[in-house]
Amino acid sequence: MTTLIGCDEEFGPQLYKIDPSGQSIGFKATAAGSKEQEALTQLEKHYKKNEGQWSTQQTAETAIRVLQTVVSTDFKSNEIEVGFATVDNPRFRKLNEEEIESILNSIAESN
C-alpha cells in the first residue's frame, strides 16, 4: 500500500492510498499499520467534530491523540516524530522536540 499526499491548485490538499492492484482511494485522513482500523475509527470520530477544519496545531494534536489512544500510551517528545506541509508552505517540515513537547502539554491540559 502506498500513500500519496499532495496539493492540487484547484482542489487543495489531497490524500490517496493506492493498493498493489493500482486502485486508489481518496481520504481526508488515514492511517496504516497493525491497528489501522482502530486509528481510522478514531480519526473519523475527531473529523466529524468540526469537519476537519483544523489549524496545523490542531491537526498535530489530533494525530497524536489518535496514536496515543490506539497504542494506549502517553508519549514523551523524544518518542515520536511529527511532520507536516501546508498549502501556504508546501515544503515538508519535521517538528523539533520542543514543538512536540508543546503539543503534548496542550493535549495534557485539555484532558
N, C-alpha and C positions, 0 to 999 in steps of 0.2 A: 504494500500500500504506500502511495506517495501523497504527500500533502503539499499543495502549491498555494502560495499566498502572493497576491499582487494588488496593484491599484490601477483600475481602469479609468481613463479620463472621463468617460460618460457615466459609468455606474459606481465609481468609487471603489472602496476596498472589496476584494473578492477572495474567497477561500474555497478551495476544491480539494477533495480526496479522490484519487484515481486508483482503482484496483488493478490487479495484474491483467485482467481481461481488457482494460482500456476504458471501462465505464467510469465516468466522472460524475460526482455529485457535489453540488454547491452547499455550503454551510454558512451560518452566521458565527458559530463557534464549534469546535470539535476537539476530540481527544484521541489518543492512540495508546495502546499498551494493554496490559493484562486486566486492568479494571476500566477499560474503555466505556462499557455500557453504563456503569455506575457514574463515571465522570460526565458522560453525555446527559444523563438524567439530571445531575446537579447543575450543569451548565444551562440546560433548558429551564429549570426552575428559576435560576438567577436572571436569565434573559427575560423571562415573562414579567418580572417585577417592574421593569422600565423599558421594555422593548429594545434592550441593548444600547440605550443611549448613555454611554459611559464615557467619562474622561479617561485619559491614559492611566491616571492613578486608580480609578475605579475598576478599570479593566485588569490591571495588575492585581489589585486586591481580590477581585472575583476569581481570577485564575489560581491564586494562592489558596484562597478559601476552599475552592473545589478540590485542589490537590490535598490539602490538609484533611478534608472530610473523607476523601476516597482512601487515603492511606492511614487514616486515624492517628495522626501525629501532628504536633506543632513543630515548626521548623525554626532553626536559627539562620541568621543571614548568610552564613558560610556554607549552608547545606543545600541551597537551591540556587538556580540561575534563572534570571528573568530578563527578557529582552523584548524590544518592540520596534516598530516602524509606524509612522503616521502618514496621513495624506500630506500634511504640511511639511514633514521631514521624512521622506521615504527611506532614508539610509538606516539600516538595522543598527540598533544600539543595545548593548548589554548594560543592565544596571549594575552599579558597584554595590559592595556590601552595606555601605551607609544608606543608600537609597532603598535597598531591600529591607534593612532594619527599620527604616521609617514606615514602610508599608506594613511590616509585621506589627509594629507598635500601633498603627492606626486600626488594624484588624483586632488586636487585643483590646483596645479601648472601646470599640464598638460592640464587643461581645458581652 
